[in-house]
Amino acid sequence: LWNHATTTATFTVYTSPSLDVVGLGQPSASSKACLSCHDGTVAIDSFGLATGSTLMGGREKLGTDLTNDHPISFTYNTALATADGGLKDPATTSSGLGGTINNDLLLGGKVECASCHDVHNSSNLPKLLVKSNAGSGLCFTCHSK
């Protein structure tokens, strides 16, 4: 991924009346690294100045419409958890991976694709998850309802 072409697409981001994040913007660099294959606009084999031709397809292709996907690239902190009421405090809540949500799952204090997905599949779980989602366990790491 370090040598892969990066997407320049503009994304339609998630919105919801219950979303307490103000001004959710475009995905940040770390999530664009993932989206560079998964948005379907950059070929999987585009790297090292070569323009590839193999595009992501099937269920793995998210496209540029992220309105039905979990929001990404937003700051998740104590203030957001308090304002929302349905989120756990990332500064004090255990991630179940050895530290807090903030230490183990957030990148620069933000929820990114890699907050839930591990491109290296270190846990050998379906969908490259960082921990099991049995009984919505991964979701309930951050969400209290």
Contacts in CASP RR format, 6 or more apart in sequence:
PFRMAT RR
TARGET T0000
AUTHOR 0000-0000-0000
METHOD contacts of the structure
MODEL  1
LWNHATTTATFTVYTSPSLDVVGLGQPSASSKACLSCHDGTVAIDSFGLA
TGSTLMGGREKLGTDLTNDHPISFTYNTALATADGGLKDPATTSSGLGGT
INNDLLLGGKVECASCHDVHNSSNLPKLLVKSNAGSGLCFTCHSK
1 33 0 8 1.000
1 36 0 8 1.000
1 119 0 8 1.000
3 47 0 8 1.000
3 48 0 8 1.000
4 33 0 8 1.000
4 36 0 8 1.000
4 37 0 8 1.000
4 42 0 8 1.000
4 46 0 8 1.000
4 47 0 8 1.000
5 36 0 8 1.000
5 42 0 8 1.000
5 43 0 8 1.000
5 46 0 8 1.000
5 47 0 8 1.000
5 51 0 8 1.000
6 29 0 8 1.000
6 32 0 8 1.000
6 33 0 8 1.000
6 36 0 8 1.000
6 42 0 8 1.000
7 32 0 8 1.000
7 35 0 8 1.000
7 36 0 8 1.000
7 39 0 8 1.000
7 41 0 8 1.000
7 42 0 8 1.000
8 41 0 8 1.000
9 35 0 8 1.000
9 39 0 8 1.000
9 41 0 8 1.000
9 64 0 8 1.000
10 26 0 8 1.000
10 64 0 8 1.000
11 26 0 8 1.000
11 27 0 8 1.000
11 35 0 8 1.000
11 39 0 8 1.000
11 64 0 8 1.000
11 65 0 8 1.000
11 66 0 8 1.000
12 64 0 8 1.000
12 65 0 8 1.000
12 66 0 8 1.000
12 67 0 8 1.000
13 24 0 8 1.000
13 25 0 8 1.000
13 26 0 8 1.000
13 27 0 8 1.000
13 66 0 8 1.000
13 67 0 8 1.000
13 71 0 8 1.000
14 24 0 8 1.000
14 66 0 8 1.000
14 67 0 8 1.000
14 68 0 8 1.000
14 69 0 8 1.000
14 70 0 8 1.000
14 71 0 8 1.000
15 24 0 8 1.000
15 67 0 8 1.000
19 71 0 8 1.000
20 80 0 8 1.000
20 83 0 8 1.000
20 84 0 8 1.000
21 71 0 8 1.000
21 74 0 8 1.000
21 75 0 8 1.000
21 80 0 8 1.000
24 71 0 8 1.000
24 73 0 8 1.000
24 74 0 8 1.000
25 73 0 8 1.000
25 74 0 8 1.000
26 73 0 8 1.000
27 35 0 8 1.000
27 66 0 8 1.000
27 72 0 8 1.000
27 73 0 8 1.000
27 112 0 8 1.000
28 72 0 8 1.000
28 73 0 8 1.000
28 110 0 8 1.000
28 112 0 8 1.000
30 107 0 8 1.000
30 112 0 8 1.000
30 113 0 8 1.000
30 114 0 8 1.000
31 72 0 8 1.000
31 73 0 8 1.000
31 112 0 8 1.000
31 113 0 8 1.000
31 114 0 8 1.000
34 113 0 8 1.000
34 114 0 8 1.000
34 117 0 8 1.000
34 119 0 8 1.000
35 62 0 8 1.000
35 113 0 8 1.000
36 42 0 8 1.000
37 44 0 8 1.000
37 56 0 8 1.000
38 56 0 8 1.000
38 60 0 8 1.000
38 61 0 8 1.000
38 62 0 8 1.000
38 63 0 8 1.000
39 56 0 8 1.000
39 61 0 8 1.000
39 62 0 8 1.000
39 63 0 8 1.000
39 64 0 8 1.000
40 55 0 8 1.000
40 56 0 8 1.000
40 57 0 8 1.000
40 61 0 8 1.000
40 62 0 8 1.000
40 63 0 8 1.000
41 63 0 8 1.000
41 64 0 8 1.000
43 51 0 8 1.000
43 52 0 8 1.000
43 53 0 8 1.000
43 54 0 8 1.000
43 55 0 8 1.000
44 52 0 8 1.000
44 54 0 8 1.000
44 55 0 8 1.000
44 56 0 8 1.000
45 52 0 8 1.000
45 53 0 8 1.000
45 54 0 8 1.000
46 52 0 8 1.000
55 61 0 8 1.000
62 69 0 8 1.000
66 72 0 8 1.000
70 111 0 8 1.000
70 116 0 8 1.000
71 111 0 8 1.000
72 110 0 8 1.000
72 111 0 8 1.000
72 112 0 8 1.000
72 113 0 8 1.000
72 115 0 8 1.000
73 110 0 8 1.000
73 111 0 8 1.000
73 112 0 8 1.000
74 80 0 8 1.000
74 110 0 8 1.000
74 111 0 8 1.000
75 109 0 8 1.000
75 110 0 8 1.000
76 87 0 8 1.000
76 90 0 8 1.000
76 101 0 8 1.000
76 106 0 8 1.000
76 109 0 8 1.000
76 110 0 8 1.000
76 111 0 8 1.000
76 142 0 8 1.000
77 90 0 8 1.000
77 91 0 8 1.000
77 102 0 8 1.000
77 109 0 8 1.000
78 89 0 8 1.000
78 90 0 8 1.000
78 91 0 8 1.000
80 87 0 8 1.000
81 87 0 8 1.000
81 88 0 8 1.000
81 89 0 8 1.000
81 90 0 8 1.000
82 89 0 8 1.000
85 144 0 8 1.000
86 143 0 8 1.000
86 144 0 8 1.000
86 145 0 8 1.000
87 142 0 8 1.000
87 143 0 8 1.000
87 144 0 8 1.000
88 101 0 8 1.000
88 141 0 8 1.000
88 142 0 8 1.000
88 143 0 8 1.000
88 144 0 8 1.000
90 100 0 8 1.000
90 101 0 8 1.000
90 102 0 8 1.000
90 105 0 8 1.000
90 106 0 8 1.000
90 109 0 8 1.000
90 142 0 8 1.000
91 100 0 8 1.000
91 101 0 8 1.000
91 102 0 8 1.000
92 100 0 8 1.000
93 100 0 8 1.000
93 101 0 8 1.000
93 141 0 8 1.000
93 142 0 8 1.000
94 100 0 8 1.000
94 101 0 8 1.000
95 101 0 8 1.000
95 103 0 8 1.000
95 104 0 8 1.000
95 105 0 8 1.000
95 131 0 8 1.000
95 141 0 8 1.000
96 104 0 8 1.000
96 131 0 8 1.000
96 141 0 8 1.000
97 104 0 8 1.000
97 105 0 8 1.000
97 130 0 8 1.000
97 131 0 8 1.000
98 104 0 8 1.000
101 141 0 8 1.000
101 142 0 8 1.000
102 109 0 8 1.000
105 111 0 8 1.000
105 115 0 8 1.000
105 116 0 8 1.000
105 130 0 8 1.000
105 141 0 8 1.000
105 142 0 8 1.000
106 112 0 8 1.000
106 115 0 8 1.000
107 114 0 8 1.000
107 115 0 8 1.000
111 142 0 8 1.000
115 130 0 8 1.000
116 129 0 8 1.000
116 130 0 8 1.000
116 138 0 8 1.000
117 127 0 8 1.000
117 128 0 8 1.000
117 129 0 8 1.000
117 130 0 8 1.000
118 128 0 8 1.000
118 129 0 8 1.000
118 130 0 8 1.000
119 128 0 8 1.000
121 128 0 8 1.000
122 130 0 8 1.000
123 129 0 8 1.000
123 130 0 8 1.000
123 131 0 8 1.000
123 132 0 8 1.000
125 131 0 8 1.000
125 132 0 8 1.000
125 133 0 8 1.000
129 138 0 8 1.000
130 138 0 8 1.000
131 137 0 8 1.000
131 138 0 8 1.000
131 141 0 8 1.000
132 138 0 8 1.000
133 139 0 8 1.000
END
